[in-house]
Amino acid sequence: MAEGRAAKDERREHFGWWTKIASRWSDCDAYGHVNNATYYSWFDTALTSMAIERGILRAPGQTSIGLCVASGCEFLAPIGFPETVDVGVRVGRVGSSSLRYELAIFSRAEVPAAVCHFTHVYVDALTRKSVALTPGQKAAIAHLVG
C-alpha cells in the first residue's frame, strides 16, 4: 500500500473517501465467510462510485475511460454475514495518464480486513490510446492523494 507501510498497518484515517457495503448471504463461501472475489467486487463498487461522484468517470463531455492495468489485494481477516463494512479510498499516485487507487475494507475492527490497489490508465474511449488526465480530473481527486 502506501510506501513504507504494511497492509496490516493501514488505518481508517489513511483514507479520505468512504462508502458502506452490506454483505449478503450469497457472498459467503462454503466456510461461512465472504468469498475473496466478493472483496474485489466491493473494492470495484467503492472505486467506481467515488470516480463517478467526483467526475473522474462519466463526466459530461468526457471522452476518456480508465482501464485497469494492474491490481492486487492482501486478505487479512474474514468477514461474514450479516456484516456491514466500510470501504475507504485514497489515491496513491497521480501520473500523467494514470492513477493508482488504494483501498481498504474495515469491519468493526480498527485494522483492515483487506487492502487493495488498482492502477487505471486513462485512454480515449474509441481509440484506446492513452490520454492525459485533465486538470478537472486531477483537481477532483487532489484531496484524496495520500
C-alpha positions as CSV (number, residue, x, y, z in Angstrom):
1,M,0.0,0.0,0.0
2,A,1.5,3.3,1.0
3,E,5.2,3.5,0.7
4,G,6.9,2.1,3.8
5,R,3.6,0.9,5.4
6,A,2.5,-2.8,5.5
7,A,-1.1,-3.6,4.6
8,K,-1.8,-4.7,8.2
9,D,-0.7,-1.2,9.4
10,E,-3.3,0.7,7.4
11,R,-5.9,2.6,9.5
12,R,-9.1,4.4,8.8
13,E,-7.5,7.9,9.0
14,H,-5.3,7.0,6.0
15,F,-8.3,7.1,3.6
16,G,-10.3,10.2,2.5
17,W,-13.4,8.8,0.8
18,W,-15.8,6.2,2.3
19,T,-18.8,4.1,1.5
20,K,-20.7,1.4,3.4
21,I,-21.4,-2.0,1.8
22,A,-23.6,-4.8,3.4
23,S,-22.6,-8.4,3.0
24,R,-25.3,-10.7,1.6
25,W,-25.9,-14.4,2.4
26,S,-24.9,-15.3,-1.1
27,D,-21.5,-13.6,-0.7
28,C,-20.4,-16.3,1.7
29,D,-18.4,-19.4,0.6
30,A,-18.5,-23.0,2.0
31,Y,-16.5,-21.8,5.0
32,G,-19.1,-19.3,6.1
33,H,-17.2,-16.1,5.3
34,V,-17.3,-13.7,2.4
35,N,-15.5,-15.1,-0.7
36,N,-12.3,-13.4,-1.8
37,A,-13.8,-12.5,-5.2
38,T,-16.6,-10.6,-3.4
39,Y,-13.9,-8.4,-1.7
40,Y,-12.8,-7.3,-5.2
41,S,-16.4,-6.6,-6.2
42,W,-16.7,-4.3,-3.1
43,F,-13.5,-2.6,-4.0
44,D,-14.7,-2.1,-7.5
45,T,-18.1,-0.8,-6.4
46,A,-16.4,1.7,-4.0
47,L,-13.9,2.9,-6.5
48,T,-16.4,3.3,-9.3
49,S,-18.9,5.1,-7.1
50,M,-16.2,7.6,-5.9
51,A,-14.9,8.2,-9.5
52,I,-18.5,8.9,-10.8
53,E,-19.3,11.1,-7.8
54,R,-16.0,13.1,-8.3
55,G,-16.4,13.4,-12.1
56,I,-13.4,11.3,-12.9
57,L,-15.7,8.9,-14.9
58,R,-18.8,9.7,-16.8
59,A,-18.4,13.5,-16.6
60,P,-20.4,15.4,-19.2
61,G,-18.3,15.7,-22.4
62,Q,-15.7,13.3,-21.1
63,T,-14.1,11.1,-23.9
64,S,-11.7,9.1,-21.8
65,I,-12.2,6.0,-19.7
66,G,-10.0,4.4,-17.1
67,L,-8.7,0.9,-17.8
68,C,-7.4,-1.3,-15.0
69,V,-3.9,-2.4,-15.9
70,A,-2.8,-3.8,-12.5
71,S,-4.4,-4.7,-9.2
72,G,-3.5,-6.6,-6.1
73,C,-5.1,-7.5,-2.7
74,E,-4.0,-8.7,0.7
75,F,-6.7,-10.5,2.6
76,L,-6.1,-10.0,6.3
77,A,-9.3,-11.1,8.2
78,P,-12.6,-12.8,7.4
79,I,-15.9,-11.0,7.0
80,G,-19.2,-12.8,7.5
81,F,-22.9,-12.4,7.1
82,P,-24.6,-10.3,8.3
83,E,-22.0,-7.5,8.4
84,T,-21.7,-4.0,7.0
85,V,-18.2,-2.9,6.1
86,D,-16.6,0.5,5.4
87,V,-14.6,0.8,2.2
88,G,-12.0,3.6,2.2
89,V,-10.4,5.0,-1.0
90,R,-7.3,7.2,-1.5
91,V,-5.1,8.0,-4.4
92,G,-1.6,6.7,-4.0
93,R,-0.1,8.1,-7.2
94,V,-1.1,10.6,-9.9
95,G,0.7,10.1,-13.2
96,S,0.2,12.0,-16.5
97,S,-2.4,9.5,-17.7
98,S,-2.8,7.1,-14.8
99,L,-4.0,6.9,-11.2
100,R,-3.1,4.4,-8.6
101,Y,-6.1,3.9,-6.3
102,E,-5.6,2.3,-2.8
103,L,-8.5,0.9,-0.9
104,A,-9.2,-0.8,2.4
105,I,-12.1,-2.7,3.8
106,F,-12.8,-2.3,7.6
107,S,-15.4,-4.2,9.6
108,R,-15.8,-3.5,13.2
109,A,-12.1,-3.6,14.0
110,E,-9.7,-0.7,13.6
111,V,-7.4,-2.9,11.5
112,P,-8.3,-3.7,7.9
113,A,-9.9,-6.9,6.7
114,A,-8.3,-6.4,3.3
115,V,-6.3,-3.8,1.4
116,C,-6.2,-3.4,-2.4
117,H,-4.7,-1.3,-5.2
118,F,-5.8,-0.6,-8.7
119,T,-3.9,1.2,-11.4
120,H,-6.1,2.8,-14.1
121,V,-4.6,4.2,-17.3
122,Y,-6.9,6.7,-19.0
123,V,-7.5,6.2,-22.7
124,D,-9.6,7.6,-25.4
125,A,-12.9,5.6,-25.3
126,L,-12.9,5.0,-29.1
127,T,-9.2,4.6,-30.0
128,R,-8.0,3.2,-26.7
129,K,-4.9,5.4,-26.9
130,S,-3.5,6.8,-23.7
131,V,-4.7,10.4,-22.9
132,A,-3.5,12.8,-20.3
133,L,-5.6,13.3,-17.2
134,T,-7.5,16.6,-17.4
135,P,-6.9,19.4,-14.9
136,G,-10.5,18.7,-13.7
137,Q,-9.8,15.1,-13.1
138,K,-6.7,15.9,-11.1
139,A,-8.5,18.5,-9.1
140,A,-11.4,16.1,-8.3
141,I,-9.1,13.7,-6.5
142,A,-6.3,16.1,-5.2
143,H,-7.6,15.9,-1.6
144,L,-7.5,12.1,-1.8
145,V,-3.8,11.8,-2.6
146,G,-2.2,10.1,0.4
